[in-house]
């Protein structure tokens, strides 16, 4: 079961990276005719606000020993069975998770401004 979950996570991370690559390529091409008449859509959060494990907006970001921030519940689940970084695959020096208060505040400010608009 853990192997299946790890394979699913790896596939999700690969898909996320592929989508991010496609988005960056589209941005690099500059404005298109679609950009001149934008369809109403939800504003995408900055990439740093997205948990690399869940690929969703973080509400309780914590920093792991690899220096990256993750949603607390997601990295706790990861660390329950592994001692490696979800992003680099390298061994983590410790499993201490530090609340990332600044990132949490930035996410709340961004989300509040988006909802107010």
Phi, psi and omega in degrees: 000317180295324180294318178298315180298320180293320178295320178295318179296315179300317179296319180294319179294320178296316179297318179298315179297320180296316179295319179297320178298317179296320179295316180296320179297319179295320178295322182294334180286347178085188184294143177244178180296330178293329181290336180287332178232073185294137175281143178298127179209163178290139178291133179285136177289154174304146184304326181292345180272354184260131177290128179293343179273309184271342187058029178237162178301131181280145174243337179225070184288137175230152178258132178265178183296342179278357179087358180262152178261144181221159170294131186309308184298325182289314181289329176295319177298317180299312184287347177294335183234353184223161176234026181245163177284132177296334182269316185260338184081353180285156179294134177276138180293331179203171181249020179288132178249127183252126178303135178259082185297321181296315179295319178301316179296318179297319179295315179297318179297315180298314182294321178295317179295321180294318181288332180284335184286000000 
